[in-house]
């Protein structure tokens, strides 16, 4: 009979593999106790792991949309604030126009106020939120309007001066503007001057904004415009009204000619205020759609999180019991290994 080979080394190393497996299982069980989630979701769930991955993906997409909606809502809130301010300024200036158009020094007062209103408008239209100019459309990295009375004069002011000189053969600062008739001024306002704030002159000389508004996906199935741009009709009307009062030589015109400017400005501002209300209402509708979409997605996120939790979570008591059991096994294996190492054939020879 053949006696198989045998050694004490074989006996010593026999418990090592089970011990290493027990230590790996202990590490997984301890992670599960701490995190409350399965250590290896794929191995634990099997074919249902695909459900977990899909739901986590949907959860992440909805969360990302909520984040972008928050940014869009902040920009829209800032836009509404500016539009409200523009409307209040326009109403105030409209009252001043009506009250001072016939006064002795009304032209000087109104021209100064028009300059201030125009400056406020340019500042408001230049509002940026997180580096995004809210009135610039898709050209959101550029301020839409230049300061009209800056030095050197921007293209917008140069175009007004050029059109005035072409119509009357003198600059606005010339004393000869006193002789311009109301009829001639009205012709200029309705023709050459009106063309300055219409396309293509508006985009060429005044505005750096894009007429294409920012759009955003506010839910998995909805996409809407989330901005207003400086090329909108009421903004161009307000600029036109302020400039005609502020920079057509109002202080030097005769009373009748200045009144033609004031009357045109009143009509222009009145139309702008009405259009601003429509613009704000449309923006408010978009804000409401975002709020509704957010509420709906928040519910979906909660449902998804609940399903994922049911799939991936572990029973903390069961996990703690496994940890205790594995610790007992490992301690027993260590004790057994120590006993085996103390054994020697010499003791039995």
Beta strands, then each sheet from edge to edge (+ up, - down):
strand 1: 128-129
strand 2: 132-133
strand 3: 215-217
strand 4: 223-225
sheet 1: 1+ 2-
sheet 2: 3+ 4-
end
